[in-house]
Amino acid sequence: MHDYEHLFIRHDDFKIIKGSELIAKYSFGTKTAKHLFCKNCGIKSFYQPRSHPDSYSINLKCVEGPPKIRNVVNFDGKYD
């Protein structure tokens, strides 16, 4: 279990300001999703999901002082 809380951020609104050299990428299956993780600690702080090709999914648990979330969608893990 990843204990991941998704917050979708459009590509145009996302910028890595420090540490991009520490990010590694992993893909499997259809190779559509791009799973990005820290080379040092292994945490998956964000990734490119298949379901939202124009956005990254940010792990809200990795955000210091996260924004207030107005819309929460429960998801059972099945992709239709």
N, CA, C and O atoms as CSV, one atom per row, in Angstrom:
chain,resi,resn,atom,element,x,y,z
A,1,MET,N,N,0.839,-1.186,0.000
A,1,MET,CA,C,0.000,0.000,0.000
A,1,MET,C,C,0.882,1.248,0.000
A,1,MET,O,O,1.888,1.319,0.706
A,2,HIS,N,N,0.483,2.218,-0.802
A,2,HIS,CA,C,1.290,3.422,-0.970
A,2,HIS,C,C,0.901,4.551,-0.033
A,2,HIS,O,O,1.718,5.434,0.229
A,3,ASP,N,N,-0.326,4.549,0.480
A,3,ASP,CA,C,-0.838,5.638,1.310
A,3,ASP,C,C,-0.698,6.964,0.562
A,3,ASP,O,O,-0.117,7.918,1.078
A,4,TYR,N,N,-1.221,7.010,-0.623
A,4,TYR,CA,C,-1.083,8.118,-1.556
A,4,TYR,C,C,-2.394,8.874,-1.629
A,4,TYR,O,O,-3.442,8.265,-1.846
A,5,GLU,N,N,-2.362,10.184,-1.454
A,5,GLU,CA,C,-3.547,11.026,-1.613
A,5,GLU,C,C,-3.329,11.886,-2.845
A,5,GLU,O,O,-2.457,12.754,-2.853
A,6,HIS,N,N,-4.117,11.649,-3.887
A,6,HIS,CA,C,-3.942,12.321,-5.175
A,6,HIS,C,C,-4.447,13.756,-5.159
A,6,HIS,O,O,-5.532,14.046,-4.653
A,7,LEU,N,N,-3.647,14.638,-5.716
A,7,LEU,CA,C,-4.066,16.005,-6.009
A,7,LEU,C,C,-3.603,16.263,-7.438
A,7,LEU,O,O,-2.401,16.318,-7.700
A,8,PHE,N,N,-4.548,16.421,-8.364
A,8,PHE,CA,C,-4.198,16.588,-9.775
A,8,PHE,C,C,-3.859,18.043,-10.068
A,8,PHE,O,O,-4.636,18.954,-9.778
A,9,ILE,N,N,-2.683,18.237,-10.649
A,9,ILE,CA,C,-2.178,19.566,-11.011
A,9,ILE,C,C,-1.860,19.562,-12.500
A,9,ILE,O,O,-1.110,18.711,-12.979
A,10,ARG,N,N,-2.431,20.514,-13.228
A,10,ARG,CA,C,-2.162,20.600,-14.667
A,10,ARG,C,C,-0.670,20.831,-14.914
A,10,ARG,O,O,-0.003,21.505,-14.129
A,11,HIS,N,N,-0.160,20.280,-15.989
A,11,HIS,CA,C,1.264,20.406,-16.317
A,11,HIS,C,C,1.738,21.856,-16.299
A,11,HIS,O,O,2.823,22.152,-15.799
A,12,ASP,N,N,0.931,22.750,-16.839
A,12,ASP,CA,C,1.316,24.168,-16.900
A,12,ASP,C,C,1.432,24.813,-15.525
A,12,ASP,O,O,2.087,25.846,-15.383
A,13,ASP,N,N,0.812,24.225,-14.521
A,13,ASP,CA,C,0.831,24.785,-13.163
A,13,ASP,C,C,1.832,24.092,-12.248
A,13,ASP,O,O,1.865,24.364,-11.048
A,14,PHE,N,N,2.645,23.205,-12.800
A,14,PHE,CA,C,3.578,22.410,-12.000
A,14,PHE,C,C,5.011,22.704,-12.434
A,14,PHE,O,O,5.315,22.717,-13.626
A,15,LYS,N,N,5.890,22.940,-11.458
A,15,LYS,CA,C,7.288,23.211,-11.759
A,15,LYS,C,C,8.152,22.656,-10.637
A,15,LYS,O,O,7.904,22.922,-9.461
A,16,ILE,N,N,9.158,21.889,-11.003
A,16,ILE,CA,C,10.129,21.408,-10.020
A,16,ILE,C,C,11.173,22.500,-9.868
A,16,ILE,O,O,11.806,22.896,-10.847
A,17,ILE,N,N,11.357,22.987,-8.661
A,17,ILE,CA,C,12.281,24.100,-8.455
A,17,ILE,C,C,13.627,23.656,-7.889
A,17,ILE,O,O,14.582,24.433,-7.868
A,18,LYS,N,N,13.702,22.415,-7.436
A,18,LYS,CA,C,14.951,21.940,-6.842
A,18,LYS,C,C,14.948,20.412,-6.813
A,18,LYS,O,O,13.920,19.809,-6.508
A,19,GLY,N,N,16.070,19.782,-7.122
A,19,GLY,CA,C,16.220,18.349,-6.968
A,19,GLY,C,C,15.766,17.490,-8.126
A,19,GLY,O,O,15.596,16.283,-7.955
A,20,SER,N,N,15.563,18.067,-9.302
A,20,SER,CA,C,15.075,17.263,-10.432
A,20,SER,C,C,16.046,16.146,-10.811
A,20,SER,O,O,15.630,15.136,-11.379
A,21,GLU,N,N,17.322,16.312,-10.507
A,21,GLU,CA,C,18.312,15.269,-10.809
A,21,GLU,C,C,18.136,14.030,-9.926
A,21,GLU,O,O,18.725,12.984,-10.201
A,22,LEU,N,N,17.336,14.145,-8.881
A,22,LEU,CA,C,17.096,13.023,-7.973
A,22,LEU,C,C,15.846,12.223,-8.329
A,22,LEU,O,O,15.493,11.275,-7.628
A,23,ILE,N,N,15.183,12.597,-9.403
A,23,ILE,CA,C,13.939,11.925,-9.787
A,23,ILE,C,C,14.224,10.836,-10.810
A,23,ILE,O,O,14.889,11.074,-11.818
A,24,ALA,N,N,13.714,9.640,-10.540
A,24,ALA,CA,C,13.824,8.505,-11.457
A,24,ALA,C,C,12.421,8.165,-11.959
A,24,ALA,O,O,11.427,8.471,-11.300
A,25,LYS,N,N,12.348,7.527,-13.135
A,25,LYS,CA,C,11.064,7.203,-13.754
A,25,LYS,C,C,10.943,5.698,-13.939
A,25,LYS,O,O,11.915,5.013,-14.255
A,26,TYR,N,N,9.717,5.197,-13.732
A,26,TYR,CA,C,9.437,3.786,-13.932
A,26,TYR,C,C,8.090,3.647,-14.627
A,26,TYR,O,O,7.129,4.319,-14.253
A,27,SER,N,N,8.010,2.797,-15.620
A,27,SER,CA,C,6.747,2.504,-16.316
A,27,SER,C,C,6.591,1.000,-16.414
A,27,SER,O,O,7.580,0.270,-16.472
A,28,PHE,N,N,5.360,0.539,-16.433
A,28,PHE,CA,C,5.108,-0.889,-16.601
A,28,PHE,C,C,3.789,-1.059,-17.343
A,28,PHE,O,O,3.094,-0.077,-17.603
A,29,GLY,N,N,3.445,-2.273,-17.679
A,29,GLY,CA,C,2.185,-2.553,-18.366
A,29,GLY,C,C,2.092,-1.820,-19.694
A,29,GLY,O,O,2.868,-2.090,-20.611
A,30,THR,N,N,1.147,-0.894,-19.801
A,30,THR,CA,C,0.941,-0.148,-21.041
A,30,THR,C,C,1.999,0.930,-21.262
A,30,THR,O,O,2.090,1.501,-22.349
A,31,LYS,N,N,2.787,1.204,-20.244
A,31,LYS,CA,C,3.826,2.250,-20.265
A,31,LYS,C,C,3.250,3.649,-20.488
A,31,LYS,O,O,3.969,4.571,-20.873
A,32,THR,N,N,1.957,3.796,-20.244
A,32,THR,CA,C,1.310,5.096,-20.384
A,32,THR,C,C,1.539,5.949,-19.146
A,32,THR,O,O,1.879,7.127,-19.256
A,33,ALA,N,N,1.358,5.372,-17.985
A,33,ALA,CA,C,1.616,6.087,-16.735
A,33,ALA,C,C,3.123,6.140,-16.507
A,33,ALA,O,O,3.838,5.175,-16.780
A,34,LYS,N,N,3.590,7.261,-16.011
A,34,LYS,CA,C,5.012,7.442,-15.690
A,34,LYS,C,C,5.115,7.647,-14.179
A,34,LYS,O,O,4.716,8.686,-13.653
A,35,HIS,N,N,5.651,6.653,-13.501
A,35,HIS,CA,C,5.782,6.701,-12.044
A,35,HIS,C,C,7.139,7.307,-11.715
A,35,HIS,O,O,8.178,6.772,-12.102
A,36,LEU,N,N,7.124,8.421,-11.002
A,36,LEU,CA,C,8.341,9.154,-10.669
A,36,LEU,C,C,8.600,9.038,-9.181
A,36,LEU,O,O,7.684,9.163,-8.368
A,37,PHE,N,N,9.847,8.799,-8.831
A,37,PHE,CA,C,10.167,8.615,-7.421
A,37,PHE,C,C,11.558,9.157,-7.127
A,37,PHE,O,O,12.360,9.363,-8.037
A,38,CYS,N,N,11.835,9.385,-5.856
A,38,CYS,CA,C,13.121,9.906,-5.403
A,38,CYS,C,C,14.169,8.797,-5.416
A,38,CYS,O,O,13.944,7.719,-4.865
A,39,LYS,N,N,15.312,9.060,-6.043
A,39,LYS,CA,C,16.406,8.083,-6.094
A,39,LYS,C,C,17.000,7.822,-4.709
A,39,LYS,O,O,17.547,6.746,-4.466
A,40,ASN,N,N,16.899,8.787,-3.808
A,40,ASN,CA,C,17.481,8.631,-2.467
A,40,ASN,C,C,16.590,7.842,-1.519
A,40,ASN,O,O,17.041,6.892,-0.879
A,41,CYS,N,N,15.325,8.238,-1.430
A,41,CYS,CA,C,14.457,7.615,-0.412
A,41,CYS,C,C,13.376,6.710,-0.996
A,41,CYS,O,O,12.774,5.930,-0.259
A,42,GLY,N,N,13.115,6.792,-2.302
A,42,GLY,CA,C,12.138,5.934,-2.939
A,42,GLY,C,C,10.702,6.413,-2.885
A,42,GLY,O,O,9.814,5.740,-3.409
A,43,ILE,N,N,10.446,7.556,-2.270
A,43,ILE,CA,C,9.061,8.023,-2.160
A,43,ILE,C,C,8.535,8.460,-3.525
A,43,ILE,O,O,9.259,9.051,-4.327
A,44,LYS,N,N,7.288,8.165,-3.766
A,44,LYS,CA,C,6.612,8.562,-5.006
A,44,LYS,C,C,5.823,9.831,-4.694
A,44,LYS,O,O,4.690,9.763,-4.217
A,45,SER,N,N,6.425,10.980,-4.964
A,45,SER,CA,C,5.790,12.244,-4.608
A,45,SER,C,C,4.837,12.741,-5.686
A,45,SER,O,O,3.919,13.507,-5.394
A,46,PHE,N,N,5.046,12.311,-6.942
A,46,PHE,CA,C,4.119,12.651,-8.009
A,46,PHE,C,C,4.322,11.678,-9.165
A,46,PHE,O,O,5.338,10.987,-9.238
A,47,TYR,N,N,3.342,11.631,-10.070
A,47,TYR,CA,C,3.476,10.782,-11.250
A,47,TYR,C,C,2.528,11.242,-12.348
A,47,TYR,O,O,1.631,12.053,-12.118
A,48,GLN,N,N,2.740,10.715,-13.534
A,48,GLN,CA,C,1.888,11.009,-14.684
A,48,GLN,C,C,0.896,9.862,-14.852
A,48,GLN,O,O,1.267,8.798,-15.346
A,49,PRO,N,N,-0.371,10.062,-14.447
A,49,PRO,CA,C,-1.351,8.982,-14.551
A,49,PRO,C,C,-1.923,8.842,-15.961
A,49,PRO,O,O,-1.938,9.791,-16.744
A,50,ARG,N,N,-2.389,7.637,-16.257
A,50,ARG,CA,C,-3.093,7.394,-17.530
A,50,ARG,C,C,-4.400,8.166,-17.576
A,50,ARG,O,O,-4.799,8.675,-18.623
A,51,SER,N,N,-5.058,8.247,-16.435
A,51,SER,CA,C,-6.397,8.828,-16.369
A,51,SER,C,C,-6.440,10.334,-16.597
A,51,SER,O,O,-7.490,10.870,-16.953
A,52,HIS,N,N,-5.321,11.026,-16.399
A,52,HIS,CA,C,-5.260,12.486,-16.538
A,52,HIS,C,C,-4.009,12.856,-17.345
A,52,HIS,O,O,-3.024,13.313,-16.764
A,53,PRO,N,N,-4.027,12.670,-18.657
A,53,PRO,CA,C,-2.815,12.881,-19.457
A,53,PRO,C,C,-2.311,14.320,-19.480
A,53,PRO,O,O,-1.167,14.557,-19.870
A,54,ASP,N,N,-3.131,15.286,-19.074
A,54,ASP,CA,C,-2.711,16.686,-19.063
A,54,ASP,C,C,-2.307,17.169,-17.671
A,54,ASP,O,O,-2.043,18.355,-17.477
A,55,SER,N,N,-2.259,16.243,-16.696
A,55,SER,CA,C,-1.960,16.627,-15.315
A,55,SER,C,C,-1.045,15.616,-14.640
A,55,SER,O,O,-0.961,14.456,-15.043
A,56,TYR,N,N,-0.364,16.087,-13.609
A,56,TYR,CA,C,0.374,15.187,-12.727
A,56,TYR,C,C,-0.494,14.907,-11.513
A,56,TYR,O,O,-1.311,15.739,-11.119
A,57,SER,N,N,-0.317,13.751,-10.932
A,57,SER,CA,C,-0.952,13.431,-9.662
A,57,SER,C,C,0.103,13.644,-8.583
A,57,SER,O,O,1.122,12.954,-8.550
A,58,ILE,N,N,-0.148,14.592,-7.719
A,58,ILE,CA,C,0.768,14.937,-6.637
A,58,ILE,C,C,0.330,14.177,-5.400
A,58,ILE,O,O,-0.860,14.126,-5.089
A,59,ASN,N,N,1.284,13.586,-4.690
A,59,ASN,CA,C,0.971,12.923,-3.430
A,59,ASN,C,C,0.822,14.012,-2.373
A,59,ASN,O,O,1.809,14.579,-1.905
A,60,LEU,N,N,-0.406,14.291,-2.011
A,60,LEU,CA,C,-0.697,15.366,-1.069
A,60,LEU,C,C,0.018,15.172,0.263
A,60,LEU,O,O,0.280,16.139,0.977
A,61,LYS,N,N,0.331,13.930,0.594
A,61,LYS,CA,C,1.043,13.661,1.851
A,61,LYS,C,C,2.501,14.109,1.795
A,61,LYS,O,O,3.191,14.099,2.815
A,62,CYS,N,N,2.978,14.505,0.603
A,62,CYS,CA,C,4.349,14.997,0.444
A,62,CYS,C,C,4.410,16.522,0.385
A,62,CYS,O,O,5.487,17.090,0.199
A,63,VAL,N,N,3.269,17.188,0.540
A,63,VAL,CA,C,3.198,18.637,0.412
A,63,VAL,C,C,3.190,19.278,1.787
A,63,VAL,O,O,2.347,18.972,2.630
A,64,GLU,N,N,4.138,20.164,1.994
A,64,GLU,CA,C,4.182,20.914,3.247
A,64,GLU,C,C,3.181,22.060,3.151
A,64,GLU,O,O,3.247,22.865,2.222
A,65,GLY,N,N,2.266,22.136,4.095
A,65,GLY,CA,C,1.229,23.167,4.075
A,65,GLY,C,C,0.314,23.009,2.877
A,65,GLY,O,O,0.176,23.937,2.080
A,66,PRO,N,N,-0.324,21.833,2.733
A,66,PRO,CA,C,-1.160,21.585,1.549
A,66,PRO,C,C,-2.360,22.515,1.485
A,66,PRO,O,O,-2.815,23.020,2.511
A,67,PRO,N,N,-2.880,22.746,0.264
A,67,PRO,CA,C,-4.069,23.591,0.125
A,67,PRO,C,C,-5.302,22.880,0.662
A,67,PRO,O,O,-5.316,21.658,0.813
A,68,LYS,N,N,-6.331,23.660,0.946
A,68,LYS,CA,C,-7.604,23.079,1.370
A,68,LYS,C,C,-8.244,22.418,0.153
A,68,LYS,O,O,-8.334,23.028,-0.913
A,69,ILE,N,N,-8.679,21.196,0.309
A,69,ILE,CA,C,-9.283,20.441,-0.783
A,69,ILE,C,C,-10.800,20.608,-0.726
A,69,ILE,O,O,-11.423,20.354,0.305
A,70,ARG,N,N,-11.385,21.038,-1.844
A,70,ARG,CA,C,-12.825,21.288,-1.895
A,70,ARG,C,C,-13.623,20.098,-2.407
A,70,ARG,O,O,-14.805,19.960,-2.093
A,71,ASN,N,N,-12.985,19.240,-3.192
A,71,ASN,CA,C,-13.717,18.121,-3.798
A,71,ASN,C,C,-12.918,16.837,-3.591
A,71,ASN,O,O,-11.828,16.682,-4.143
A,72,VAL,N,N,-13.455,15.931,-2.805
A,72,VAL,CA,C,-12.804,14.648,-2.550
A,72,VAL,C,C,-13.591,13.568,-3.275
A,72,VAL,O,O,-14.810,13.473,-3.133
A,73,VAL,N,N,-12.881,12.751,-4.058
A,73,VAL,CA,C,-13.510,11.659,-4.796
A,73,VAL,C,C,-12.909,10.357,-4.310
A,73,VAL,O,O,-11.703,10.148,-4.447
A,74,ASN,N,N,-13.711,9.485,-3.753
A,74,ASN,CA,C,-13.236,8.179,-3.324
A,74,ASN,C,C,-13.133,7.277,-4.543
A,74,ASN,O,O,-14.026,7.265,-5.390
A,75,PHE,N,N,-12.048,6.526,-4.633
A,75,PHE,CA,C,-11.764,5.696,-5.795
A,75,PHE,C,C,-11.368,4.317,-5.320
A,75,PHE,O,O,-10.532,4.179,-4.427
A,76,ASP,N,N,-11.964,3.292,-5.911
A,76,ASP,CA,C,-11.726,1.918,-5.457
A,76,ASP,C,C,-10.502,1.266,-6.096
A,76,ASP,O,O,-10.188,0.115,-5.795
A,77,GLY,N,N,-9.809,1.989,-6.975
A,77,GLY,CA,C,-8.599,1.448,-7.601
A,77,GLY,C,C,-8.831,0.788,-8.940
A,77,GLY,O,O,-7.878,0.406,-9.619
A,78,LYS,N,N,-10.091,0.647,-9.329
A,78,LYS,CA,C,-10.400,0.037,-10.627
A,78,LYS,C,C,-10.459,1.118,-11.693
A,78,LYS,O,O,-11.078,2.165,-11.502
A,79,TYR,N,N,-9.815,0.854,-12.804
A,79,TYR,CA,C,-9.785,1.791,-13.917
A,79,TYR,C,C,-10.630,1.220,-15.037
A,79,TYR,O,O,-10.311,0.161,-15.578
A,80,ASP,N,N,-11.706,1.910,-15.391
A,80,ASP,CA,C,-12.597,1.432,-16.464
A,80,ASP,C,C,-12.237,2.046,-17.783
A,80,ASP,O,O,-12.879,1.759,-18.793
